[in-house]
Amino acid sequence: MGSNFVRHIYHKYPSYGIYNLDVLTYAGNEDNLLDIENKEAPVSPAERRYHFLRGDVCDALFLERIFNKYNFQFVVHFAAETHVDRSIFNFSDFVRTNIDGTRALMEAARRHSVPRFIHISTDEVYGNVPEGFSHEDTPLRPSNPYSASKAGADLLVQAMMKTYKIPAIIIRGSNNFGPYQYPEKLIPMAISNLIEGKKIPIHGSGGHVRSWIHVEDFCRAVDLIMHKAPDYAVYNVAGDLMTNLQVLKLIADELKKNLDDHKEHTADRPSADSRYAVDSSKLKSELGWSRIHSPHASMASVVDWYLTNKNWWQKIKSKKEYLDHYEKQSKAQWY
């Protein structure tokens, strides 16, 4: 999401300078923006529009240095530990990055009077939604360590907006898919496994319902909210409701595979949410946002991207950080 948003802003707003802060954990990958780096290479450092800053959002001293040095007009806070499976194995990293990192970044923004702070939350903070839809004022009821840490960050942003009048906005997005997605996530894992002739591990029955949105549509929503929304607002950003099996069937069909021959069901996650469903009518009615992609129409281009960029994901899938987690994930070794 973060790298795709950088690319979106870079090409749409040629007058913007972009400072990409990333500590480069296991999922951080400088190759994700290699096209931008190469485009900027012939330009003198003083005139470059894109700048990579390697650092930790929890490092208050580092944040103070860069906020002092650069006159940021927007802070768009994507930084997070994101994978539910990993949060079950190691909760502490999620509390540190998602909650304390949000606190440190917001405090830096407050000290330096940044005009606009955009916090990227998630629809998972609402917890399981057996029927109907979650709206922006629906209570937060997270079910797992990941969503609990994101809900904690979400509430912290709400509190700091009220207490300190920080001009912030919260965006609760749904399941993104598209290019450059770390291949432990369902769609890139399924595509790459099918290409490699491996089985796709599926938690439980595969009947879990998620709201699937192409990353380009999500980036367009963040862009619109960033420039047009009022301070202190909260917006849901929704996609198409589909089960995991329906999504996997789309992928298998694109690769001319029979899904039944290439899947294996494992034990479900502890306290797994059966359905996420957010309503984004507020974003549509107030700011005029609409989607231009759907999973059915765009899956062919997504599959083609992973076919064309095998070196990108093969490099990741050969690393110990990926292999160690995949061993646990594929066998549902939750504890």
C-alpha distance (Angstrom), angle and dihedral (degrees) to the residues before:
residue distance angle dihedral
M1 . . .
G2 3.79 . .
S3 3.79 96.8 .
N4 3.79 92.2 44.8
F5 3.80 89.6 50.8
V6 3.81 91.4 50.6
R7 3.81 89.0 52.0
H8 3.82 91.5 47.5
I9 3.81 93.6 51.3
Y10 3.81 93.5 41.8
H11 3.79 93.5 56.9
K12 3.82 98.2 36.6
Y13 3.82 99.3 46.4
P14 3.83 110.3 40.0
S15 3.81 92.1 177.6
Y16 3.82 94.4 57.6
G17 3.79 124.2 101.3
I18 3.80 111.0 -146.7
Y19 3.80 124.8 -154.8
N20 3.79 112.4 -168.2
L21 3.81 112.5 -160.7
D22 3.80 114.9 -164.1
V23 3.80 132.9 152.4
L24 3.85 90.4 -157.0
T25 3.78 102.4 -129.1
Y26 3.82 119.6 175.4
A27 3.83 90.6 -62.9
G28 3.80 95.9 43.2
N29 3.78 112.0 102.7
E30 3.79 127.1 177.8
D31 3.81 88.6 -162.4
N32 3.82 88.2 71.5
L33 3.81 89.8 76.5
L34 3.77 99.7 29.6
D35 3.82 90.1 120.1
I36 3.82 90.2 59.1
E37 3.81 92.0 43.9
N38 3.81 90.8 52.5
K39 3.79 92.0 47.4
E40 3.81 90.3 51.8
A41 3.83 96.3 43.7
P42 3.84 97.3 89.2
V43 3.82 91.3 49.6
S44 3.80 119.7 91.6
P45 3.83 113.1 -105.4
A46 3.81 91.9 -114.0
E47 3.82 91.6 56.4
R48 3.80 100.5 41.5
R49 3.78 117.2 120.2
Y50 3.80 97.3 -158.4
H51 3.79 122.3 60.1
F52 3.80 127.3 178.3
L53 3.81 114.9 -147.7
R54 3.78 114.5 -170.6
G55 3.78 108.8 -151.6
D56 3.78 147.4 111.1
V57 3.82 122.1 -93.8
C58 3.81 87.0 -143.9
D59 3.81 92.3 58.5
A60 3.81 103.7 96.5
L61 3.82 94.3 -174.1
F62 3.79 92.3 52.4
L63 3.80 91.1 47.3
E64 3.80 90.7 49.9
R65 3.80 90.7 53.7
I66 3.79 96.0 51.0
F67 3.82 94.9 41.2
N68 3.81 87.8 51.4
K69 3.78 92.2 48.8
Y70 3.80 100.8 44.2
N71 3.77 128.5 46.3
F72 3.80 98.5 -134.8
Q73 3.80 115.4 -163.0
F74 3.81 94.5 -177.4
V75 3.78 133.6 25.4
V76 3.81 112.0 -163.6
H77 3.79 107.4 -170.2
F78 3.82 111.2 -152.1
A79 3.81 96.4 142.3
A80 3.80 110.5 121.5
E81 3.76 147.6 126.5
T82 3.79 99.5 -111.5
H83 3.79 118.3 174.0
V84 3.82 116.6 99.6
D85 3.81 92.4 -153.7
R86 3.80 92.1 55.1
S87 3.81 91.5 47.8
I88 3.79 89.7 58.5
F89 3.80 90.0 54.5
N90 3.82 96.1 41.9
F91 3.81 119.1 16.0
S92 3.82 97.0 169.5
D93 3.83 96.2 69.9
F94 3.79 89.0 54.4
V95 3.80 94.1 51.5
R96 3.79 91.2 47.6
T97 3.79 99.0 47.7
N98 3.79 101.7 30.9
I99 3.80 99.9 40.7
D100 3.80 107.6 21.8
G101 3.80 92.1 36.0
T102 3.80 90.0 53.8
R103 3.79 90.7 49.0
A104 3.82 93.1 50.0
L105 3.78 93.4 47.1
M106 3.79 93.8 47.3
E107 3.79 91.9 48.4
A108 3.81 89.8 52.6
A109 3.80 90.4 48.8
R110 3.81 90.5 49.5
R111 3.81 94.5 48.6
H112 3.79 90.9 50.9
S113 3.82 96.9 40.4
V114 3.81 95.4 -123.2
P115 3.83 105.6 -167.8
R116 3.81 95.9 -135.7
F117 3.82 135.5 20.0
I118 3.81 118.6 -170.6
H119 3.80 115.8 -163.8
I120 3.80 116.7 -161.3
S121 3.79 107.8 -146.4
T122 3.82 128.0 164.8
D123 3.80 141.1 -118.6
E124 3.82 87.4 -119.3
V125 3.80 90.3 79.0
Y126 3.81 87.5 76.5
G127 3.79 91.3 60.5
N128 3.79 123.9 -151.2
V129 3.82 115.3 -3.6
P130 3.83 106.6 -168.5
E131 3.80 92.5 -178.8
G132 3.78 139.2 -0.8
F133 3.80 123.6 18.5
S134 3.80 139.6 -68.2
H135 3.79 115.4 -117.5
E136 3.79 127.7 -163.4
D137 3.83 91.6 -95.0
T138 3.81 94.9 47.0
P139 3.84 111.2 121.4
L140 3.80 116.3 -101.4
R141 3.82 112.2 -113.6
P142 3.82 108.2 168.3
S143 3.80 118.3 -169.4
N144 3.80 105.5 -164.7
P145 3.81 138.9 36.9
Y146 3.80 93.3 -97.9
S147 3.79 96.0 51.6
A148 3.82 90.5 41.1
S149 3.80 90.4 56.3
K150 3.80 91.0 47.9
A151 3.81 91.0 47.2
G152 3.80 88.7 51.0
A153 3.80 90.0 52.6
D154 3.80 91.1 45.5
L155 3.82 91.5 52.9
L156 3.79 91.0 45.3
V157 3.81 90.5 55.3
Q158 3.81 90.1 48.5
A159 3.80 90.9 51.1
M160 3.81 93.9 47.5
M161 3.80 90.6 49.0
K162 3.81 89.0 55.5
T163 3.79 99.3 38.6
Y164 3.80 100.8 39.5
K165 3.82 100.5 19.9
I166 3.80 90.3 -124.7
P167 3.84 106.1 179.1
A168 3.79 94.3 -121.3
I169 3.80 136.0 149.2
I170 3.81 128.1 -160.4
I171 3.81 122.1 -142.2
R172 3.81 118.3 -166.7
G173 3.77 106.5 -162.7
S174 3.78 130.4 -172.4
N175 3.82 130.8 -135.4
N176 3.80 108.4 -41.5
F177 3.79 123.4 -154.4
G178 3.79 133.9 179.2
P179 3.82 141.4 87.1
Y180 3.81 124.6 -15.2
Q181 3.83 94.2 23.4
Y182 3.79 113.9 152.2
P183 3.83 105.6 -104.6
E184 3.79 97.7 -123.8
K185 3.83 86.7 76.1
L186 3.80 116.4 94.2
I187 3.81 102.3 -107.0
P188 3.84 100.8 43.8
M189 3.80 90.1 39.3
A190 3.81 90.8 52.8
I191 3.81 94.0 45.8
S192 3.80 94.3 47.4
N193 3.81 94.0 42.9
L194 3.81 91.2 51.4
I195 3.80 90.8 48.8
E196 3.81 89.4 50.4
G197 3.81 92.9 46.2
K198 3.80 93.5 -114.5
K199 3.79 128.7 136.7
I200 3.81 120.4 -102.0
P201 3.83 111.7 -124.5
I202 3.82 109.7 -138.2
H203 3.79 123.0 -165.8
G204 3.81 111.8 -126.3
S205 3.80 116.9 -37.9
G206 3.79 95.0 -23.8
G207 3.80 89.4 -121.5
H208 3.81 94.8 120.4
V209 3.80 110.6 128.9
R210 3.79 119.9 -137.5
S211 3.79 135.0 173.1
W212 3.83 105.7 -116.1
I213 3.81 120.4 -157.3
H214 3.79 129.4 174.8
V215 3.79 110.8 -116.9
E216 3.82 91.5 -123.6
D217 3.80 90.3 60.0
F218 3.78 90.2 47.9
C219 3.81 91.8 50.1
R220 3.80 89.7 50.2
A221 3.80 89.3 52.6
V222 3.80 92.9 49.9
D223 3.81 90.3 47.6
L224 3.82 91.7 50.8
I225 3.81 93.6 46.7
M226 3.79 92.0 44.7
H227 3.81 92.2 56.2
K228 3.81 104.9 29.2
A229 3.82 112.0 25.3
P230 3.81 123.2 99.6
D231 3.79 119.8 -111.4
Y232 3.82 117.9 -88.1
A233 3.81 93.4 23.5
V234 3.82 126.7 142.2
Y235 3.80 122.2 -152.1
N236 3.79 134.6 -175.5
V237 3.81 117.2 -145.1
A238 3.80 111.5 -157.7
G239 3.78 136.6 -173.2
D240 3.82 134.3 -176.2
L241 3.80 120.1 -45.5
M242 3.81 110.6 -122.7
T243 3.79 136.2 149.3
N244 3.78 119.7 -114.7
L245 3.80 89.5 -111.0
Q246 3.80 91.7 53.1
V247 3.79 90.2 52.7
L248 3.80 91.8 47.4
K249 3.82 90.6 49.6
L250 3.82 89.1 55.6
I251 3.79 90.5 52.4
A252 3.81 94.6 45.3
D253 3.80 91.3 49.3
E254 3.81 91.1 52.3
L255 3.81 89.7 52.9
K256 3.82 92.1 44.3
K257 3.80 91.6 -116.7
N258 3.80 131.4 137.2
L259 3.81 104.5 -122.0
D260 3.81 92.7 -151.6
D261 3.80 88.9 62.6
H262 3.80 93.9 50.4
K263 3.79 107.4 43.2
E264 3.77 135.5 82.6
H265 3.78 124.5 -171.1
T266 3.80 120.1 -136.1
A267 3.79 133.9 -175.7
D268 3.79 112.7 -66.5
R269 3.78 123.8 -111.1
P270 3.80 116.2 -88.7
S271 3.82 109.2 -90.6
A272 3.80 91.1 -0.6
D273 3.80 116.1 -168.6
S274 3.80 110.1 -122.8
R275 3.80 96.7 -158.6
Y276 3.80 141.3 17.0
A277 3.79 116.7 -171.1
V278 3.79 123.7 165.5
D279 3.77 127.2 -177.2
S280 3.81 115.5 -134.5
S281 3.80 98.2 -178.4
K282 3.83 89.9 116.3
L283 3.81 90.9 60.7
K284 3.80 90.8 46.3
S285 3.80 96.4 47.1
E286 3.82 98.3 40.4
L287 3.81 101.4 37.9
G288 3.80 104.4 16.7
W289 3.80 96.7 -118.9
S290 3.80 119.9 165.5
R291 3.77 135.0 169.0
I292 3.80 123.0 -111.1
H293 3.83 96.4 -172.5
S294 3.79 135.2 58.7
P295 3.80 129.1 -174.1
H296 3.81 91.5 -113.1
A297 3.80 94.5 50.2
S298 3.80 98.6 38.5
M299 3.81 104.8 36.9
A300 3.81 92.0 88.7
S301 3.81 91.8 59.0
V302 3.80 91.5 44.5
V303 3.80 92.2 51.4
D304 3.81 89.2 46.6
W305 3.81 90.7 53.8
Y306 3.82 91.6 55.9
L307 3.80 90.7 45.0
T308 3.80 90.5 51.5
N309 3.81 94.6 43.7
K310 3.80 102.2 46.4
N311 3.80 92.2 138.2
W312 3.81 90.1 60.1
W313 3.81 96.2 57.1
Q314 3.81 97.6 30.5
K315 3.80 88.5 60.1
I316 3.81 90.6 53.5
K317 3.80 95.3 43.9
S318 3.80 91.6 53.5
K319 3.81 93.3 59.2
K320 3.78 122.9 101.8
E321 3.83 92.5 -125.8
Y322 3.78 89.9 60.1
L323 3.80 97.7 39.6
D324 3.81 95.2 49.4
H325 3.79 92.5 51.9
Y326 3.81 94.3 41.9
E327 3.81 89.6 55.5
K328 3.80 90.0 58.1
Q329 3.80 95.6 37.9
S330 3.79 96.0 49.5
K331 3.80 92.3 49.4
A332 3.82 95.3 41.0
Q333 3.79 92.2 -122.8
W334 3.78 95.3 167.5
Y335 3.77 100.2 165.5
